[in-house]
Amino acid sequence: MLTTLSLDQSGRLPFWRRPIALLFVMAMAMPIAFYAWYALLNNFVIERAGFDGSDIGLLHTVREIPGFLAVGVIAVIIFVREQVLGMVSLVLLGVATAFTAWFPSLGGLLMLTFLSSLGFHYYETVNQSLQLQWLPKARAPQMLGWLMAVGSATSLVVFVLIVLMWERLNLSYNIVFMVSGLTTAGMALFCLLAYPQFDSPTPQVKKMVLRKRYWLYYALQFMSGARRQIFMVFAGFMMVEKFGFEVHHLTGLYLVNLVVNMVVAPLLGRAVARFGERATLIFEYVGLAVVFLSYGGIYWFDWSVTVAAVLYVIDHILFGLALALKTYFQKIADPGDIAPTAAVAFTINHIAAVFLPVLLGLLWVVSPGAVFLLACAMALVSLGLSLMVPRHPEKGNETRLSRYAAAPAE
């Protein structure tokens, strides 16, 4: 039977068995499978499965369905502790990734992608909830920055190994998928058995929570999910389709991203703590609008691969500022709302993700530049919403309109 401890009692444990250490181990485990899959995906589907833009759009639509169903976490945690659900989800992510190369067809890849995505999205939902429950508000931005940096460092190791060994050892897709997936699954099983179950100070509401005063958070999550799809689906696909990147070329670009992110991520956390969520989100969305418009310029003006690579790195850095959205919610939320709202927010974040990739995949066949122009418009909508975030968000001051509300907040 698993040992249960409160967060206060966990202070007596060796450091490596404390909640913060578990968050760091989890931050290392997930990227091993996910980013190995991500690094190889575009080349694998083009070389082995003969995908075009519409196929990759359909694949990513299927990949996002479990994100849309993340609200189901609320039902699961009635019977299963969040911490256990997180580890089981990581095991599913790892095992499904391990067998990806066994199914080089549209139908097979859709099935494996759905399973790995179910593990990924349920893990991410629980992980975000545990982070906000276990990290003190005063230190949350900095600690989230460090967790991002650790995840980037782990991904860096994965990418370095792929870049250095892909051609030298004549690695196959099956070997890389197997090793990375089973490593993630093994680390998840270790976490499940080696760590006590930690009780948060405030019991979580185990039913769907939709509060009127969280409306701005919901809107920002929706736009974030819609905008993110274009980067996740089409930015890497562009590098392969337009510029002919091979596995080690694309992985090398990811490698640069991760080195930069390892350095920048802790600084992003400090920036949120120093300048606040409002200023940080405004900066992010202005930057993303410029980047997406510039992506379109690659097709309209035939800009070079160097420009594309630089934009890709800047794009990745700006998305790191999304941690401000987490800390914004942490400040305005009732403590018991964190777990159910994390699940609801993931579902809202993935509403557009279910239909956008396949529709934009069809648009991509006609005009890739138009896809990025649409992303620019989405970033500008997010910018408008971010102007509603108050300088000092808290319960009762969720938006800049809160002070004008006639009735007290829920």
N, C-alpha and C positions, 0 to 999 in steps of 0.2 A: 504494500500500500504506500502511495506517495506521501511524503511528509509535507505538511502545510504550515507555513509561517507567515506572520504579518510582516510588513515592510520594516517596522521598528525592530522586530526580532531578528531580521536578516542581517542587521549590523554586527551580530556576534559571529557570523559565518566567516570563513576565510574569504578574502576578496574575490577569488575566482568563482565562488559559488553565490555571490550576491546578485540582486536583480540587475544592476547596471552591467555587471560582467556578462550576464545572460543576454542582455540586449546587444552587446558587442559581438558575442559569439553568433547570435542570430544574424547580425549585420554582415558577418563574414560568410555564413553558410549559404544564404540565398543567392548571392551573385555568382557563385561558382557554377551552378547549373544554368541559371537564367542568362548570364552574359556569355557563356560558352555557346548556348543555343542562339542567342542574339547575334554573336559574331559570325556564326556559320550559316545562319538562316538564308540570307539573300543569295549567297552563292549556291547553297544546297538546293533551293527550290528552282533556281534557274538551270543549274547544271544537271541535276538528277531528275527533277520533276517537270521541267519545261514550263515553268510558270511565266505568265505575262502580267501586266499591271492589274487586270481584273482578277486574276487568280490570287495575287498577293493581297489585294483588297479584301477578297472573300476570306482568306485565311485569317487576317487580322480582325475581321468582323467576328468570326467564330472565337478567336482568342479573347475578345472583349466581352463575350456573353457571360462568363462567370463573374466578371466585374460588375455587370449589370445585376447579377443575382447575388451580389455580396450581402444584400439585406438579409439573406437566409442565415447569415452568421447569428443573427438575433435568436432565431429558433434553435440553432445548434447549441448555443451557450446556455440554454436552459438545462441541458443534459450534460454538457461537456465543458470543463473549465476552459477559459480563453487560452491559457498557457498550453494546455494539452492540444487544443485545436490548432494552435500555431505550429506546433511540432509535427503533428500528423499531416498538416497541409504542406509543410516543407518536404516531408517524405514523399508525398504524392508528386510534387513538383520534380523532385530528383529522379524518381523511378520513371515517370513519363518522359522526361528529357533523355534518360539513358537509352530508351528504345526508339527514339525518333528516326534514326537512320534505317530502321527495319521496314519503314513504310514510305518509300519514295513515290507516292502517288497523291493526287489531290485528296481523295477520300481518306487515306491513311494518315496524312498529315493533319487533316482537319480533326480527326479523332484524337491523335496524340496531343495536338495543340490545345484542344479543349481540356483534356485531363491535366496537362501541365499548368494551363492557365487557371484552372479551378484551384489547384494547390497554391499557385502564386498569389491570386487575388484574395483568397481566404487568409493566407498567411499575412499579406500586407494589411488587410483590414484589422486583424488581431494585433499585429505588430504596432500599428499606429495607435491603437487603443492603449496597449500596454505602455508605450512610450509616454503618452500624455498622463496616464495614471501614476507611473512610477517616477517620472522626472519632476522635480520641484519647478514651479513656474519661473523663479528667478534664474535658474540655470538651464532651463529647457532649450533656448535658442543655441547656446554654446554647445550643449551636449548633443543636440540634433546635428549640429555641424560636424562634430567629431564622429558621430555614427555614420554620417554620409562619407566622411573621409576614410573611415575604416572599410566601408563597403567598396569605395573606389580603389583602395589599396589591394583588396582581395581580387577585385576584377582586373586590376593591373597585372597581378601575378598570372591570372588565367590567360590574359591576352599576350603577355610576354612569352609564356610557354607555347602558345599557338604560333606566334610569329617566328620564334626561334626554331621550333621543332616541326612545323607543318611540312616544309619541304625537306629539311635535313633528315628527318626520320620517316619521311613519306607517310605521314599520318593519314588515316582515313576518317571520314565523317563519323563512322560508327565508333571508332576508338575514342574520339574526343567526346562525343555525346555520352558514351558509357561511363568513362572515367569521371567526368564532371558531374553527371547526374547521380551516380552512386556515392560520390563524395559528399554531396549535399544531403542525401538521404541518411548517410552514416552519421554525419554531424548532428542532424536533427534527432536521431535516435539517442545519441549521446546526451544531448540537452534534455531529452525527455526523462532519462534515467538518472542523470547526475545532479540535477538541480531540484530543490524543493519546489512546491507550488506556493507562490507568493500571493497573499491576500492584500488587495488594495485597501486603503483606509475607508473608502466609501463604496458600499455595495452598488453594483451596476444595475440599472433598470433593464430588465430582460423582456422588453417588448418594443415595438417600433415607436420611435420618438420623432415627431415633427413639430417643431415649435416656431411660431410666427417670428419670434425675435431672432431666429437663426437664418432668416431669409437671405441675407447678404452672403453668408457663408455658403449656403446651398447654391446661389447663383454663381459665385466665384468657382465653386467646385464643378458645376456644369460646364462653364466656359473653359476651365482648365482641361477637362477631359476631352472636349471637342478639339481644342488647339493641340493638345499633346499627340493626338492620333496622327496628325499630319507629319510631325517630326518623327514619331516612332515608325510609321509605315513607309513614308516616302523619301525622307532625307537620305537614309542608307541605301534605299532602292535606287535613288538617283545616282549615287556614286558608282554603283555596279552597272546600271543600264546605260548611263550617258558617258561615263568616263572609263568603263571597262575595268573597274577595280577587281582584283582577285582576292582570295581569302586573306592572305597575309597583308595585302595593301589595306583592305578595309579594317582588319584587326589592328594594323598599325595606327590608323586614324583613331580608333577607339582607345588605343594605348596613350596617344597624346592627350585625348580627352581626360583620361583617368589621372595622368600625372598632374595635369592642370587642376583637376578637381580635388586631388589629395591636398594640394597647397591652398586652394581657394575655399573649400568647403568650411573649414573652421572659421575663416574670415567672414564668410557669409553669415554664419551663426552670430558672430560678434557684431556684424553690421545690423542684423535684425534687433539685437539687444540694444545697440547704440542709437539707431535712427528710428526704430519702431516699424511695425508691420505696414502702416500706411505708406510711408516713403519708400520702403523696400519693394512693395508690390507695384507701386507706380513706376519705379525704375525698371523692374522686370518687364512690365508690359510694354513700355515705350521701346525698350531694347528688342523685345521679341517682334514687335511690329516692323522695326527696321530690318531685322534679320530675315523675316519671311518675305518682305518686299524684295530684298536683295537676292533671295533664292530664286524668285521669279525672274530677276535680271539675268541669272545664269542662262535661262532659256531664251529670253527676249534679246539679249545682247551678246550671247555666246561667250560669257566670261569664263576664265580659265579654271582648271581643277584646283589651283592654289586658292583662289577666291572661295570656291565651294568648301574646301577643307577648313579654311579660317572661319567661315560662317558657321560650319558645323560645330566647331569647338566653342565659339561664342554662344551659340544656341544652347549647348549643353550646360554651360556655366549659368546662364540666365534661368534655366529651368530649376537649378539648385536653389534659387531664391524662393521656390514654392514652400520651403519650410516655414516661411512667414505665415502662410495660410494655416498651418498646424497650430502655431503659437497664438494666432488670432483667435482660433476656436477655443484653445485651452483657457484663454483669458475671459471669454464671454460665457463659457458653458457652466451649467450645474455639474459638479463632479460626478454624479451618478449617471449623467447623460453621455459620458464619453464613449463607452462601448457601443450602445445602440446607434448613436449619431455617427460614429466612425463607419458602421455598416451602411447606414442610410446614405452617408456622403459618398461612399465608394459606388453605390448604385447610381446616385445622381451623376457622379463623375463619369460613369460609363453609359449613360443614356445615349449620348451622341455616338459613342464608340461602337455601338451595335450596328448602326446603319451607315455612318460616315465612311469607313474604309472602303466598303464595297461600292458605294456611290462615287466616291472620289477616285476609286480605281478606274471606273468607267470614264470619268472626266479626264483622268491622267492620260488615257489612250488618245484623247483628242487634243488636250492642251495641258501639259505639266505645269506651265507657268500660272495658269488659272487656279490650280490647286493651292499654290503658295500665296496667290493674291487673296484667296478666300481665308487662308490662315492669318494673313495680315489684318483683315477685317475683324476676325475673331479676337485677336490681340487688342485691337482698339476698343472693342466692346468690354473686354476685361479691364482695360484702363479706365473706362468710364465707371465701372462698378467699383474699382479700387479707390476712386475719389470719395466714395461713401464711407470708407473705413475711418473711424475716428483716430486721432493721434494717440489716445490712451484708451484702448478698448477694455471693457469690463462688463460684468453683468449689469444691465440697466443702461449701458452706453455701448450698444452693439453696433450702431451706425451713427452717422452724423445727423440723422433725423430723429434719433431716440429722444433728444432733449425736447423735441416738439410734440412727442406723443402725449395724448391726453390721459391715457390710462397707464398704470405701471406695467413694466415688462412681465411676461409670464414667468 
